[in-house]
Amino acid sequence: MKEYLFFFRGGLDFSQAQPEQLQQVLMNWKNWTEELTKKGIYGGGDRVTRNDAAFVQGKGKQVIAGPYAANNEMIGGYIKIKADNLRQAIEISKSCPIFNFDGNIEIREVAKT
């Protein structure tokens, strides 16, 4: 099996969510990752904060404050999964709770050296 990273963008803004909504959303994510774990394909992951973030770019190593300076799409977290191929990884991603809030997932194969 190959390893893929799912980078999560958009979706619910946790800093603006009501406590009850946040609790339900976190439970949905927990249930989803537990299901991936039961299938033996979950490789861990984390949410990332909006704090202490920067973007460093180009030969001049220009530092731009903020977690989404490059394209205005902030990464909210990531997970690693196992799948036979990209098509299977895409199918796995479709059950992710991020889509309930119009978020998106970038899927990238992990390079093996």
C-alpha positions in Angstrom: 0.0 0.0 0.0 1.0 3.6 -0.6 0.8 6.4 1.9 -1.1 9.6 1.2 -1.4 12.9 3.1 -4.7 14.7 3.3 -4.3 18.4 3.8 -7.5 20.0 5.0 -8.5 23.5 4.0 -11.7 25.5 4.7 -14.6 23.9 6.5 -15.9 25.1 9.8 -14.0 28.0 11.5 -13.5 26.5 15.0 -12.8 29.9 16.4 -16.3 31.1 15.4 -18.3 28.0 16.1 -20.8 27.7 18.9 -19.7 25.2 21.7 -22.5 22.7 20.9 -21.6 22.8 17.2 -17.9 22.5 17.9 -18.6 19.5 20.1 -20.6 17.7 17.4 -18.1 18.5 14.7 -15.2 17.1 16.8 -17.2 14.0 17.5 -17.8 13.5 13.8 -14.0 13.8 13.1 -13.3 11.4 16.0 -15.7 8.9 14.6 -14.3 9.2 11.1 -10.7 8.7 12.2 -11.8 5.8 14.4 -13.4 4.2 11.3 -10.1 4.6 9.4 -8.2 3.1 12.3 -10.5 0.1 12.3 -9.8 -0.4 8.7 -6.0 -0.3 9.4 -5.4 2.7 7.1 -5.1 5.6 9.5 -1.6 6.9 10.1 -2.2 9.8 12.4 -2.5 13.5 12.0 -3.3 16.8 13.7 -5.1 20.1 13.5 -2.8 23.1 13.2 -3.3 26.5 14.8 -3.8 29.9 13.3 -1.1 31.2 15.7 2.6 31.6 15.1 2.5 31.0 11.4 4.5 32.4 8.6 5.2 31.8 4.9 8.8 32.0 3.6 9.2 32.3 -0.1 11.8 32.6 -2.9 15.5 33.0 -3.2 15.3 36.2 -1.1 13.6 34.1 1.6 10.9 36.8 2.1 8.9 36.2 5.2 5.2 36.9 5.1 3.2 36.8 8.3 0.2 34.5 8.4 -0.6 30.9 7.8 -2.1 31.4 4.3 -0.1 34.1 2.7 0.6 32.2 -0.5 -3.0 31.5 -1.7 -5.4 32.7 1.0 -6.2 29.0 1.8 -5.2 28.1 5.3 -4.3 24.5 6.0 -6.3 23.5 9.1 -4.8 20.1 9.6 -3.6 16.9 8.0 -3.7 13.1 8.3 -1.8 10.3 6.7 -3.7 7.3 5.3 -2.8 4.1 3.4 -4.4 3.3 0.1 -3.6 1.1 -2.9 -3.7 4.1 -5.3 -4.9 7.6 -5.7 -8.4 6.5 -6.8 -8.8 4.6 -3.5 -7.5 7.6 -1.5 -10.0 9.8 -3.2 -12.8 7.5 -2.3 -11.6 7.4 1.4 -11.6 11.2 1.5 -15.2 11.4 0.4 -16.5 10.3 3.8 -14.6 13.1 5.6 -16.7 15.5 7.8 -14.9 18.6 6.3 -17.3 18.4 3.4 -20.3 19.1 5.7 -18.9 22.7 5.8 -17.8 23.1 2.2 -14.1 22.4 3.0 -11.7 20.7 0.7 -8.9 18.1 0.8 -5.6 18.1 -1.1 -4.4 14.5 -1.5 -0.7 13.9 -2.0 1.2 10.7 -2.2 4.2 10.4 0.2 7.4 9.9 -1.7 9.4 6.9 -1.0 13.2 7.2 -1.5 
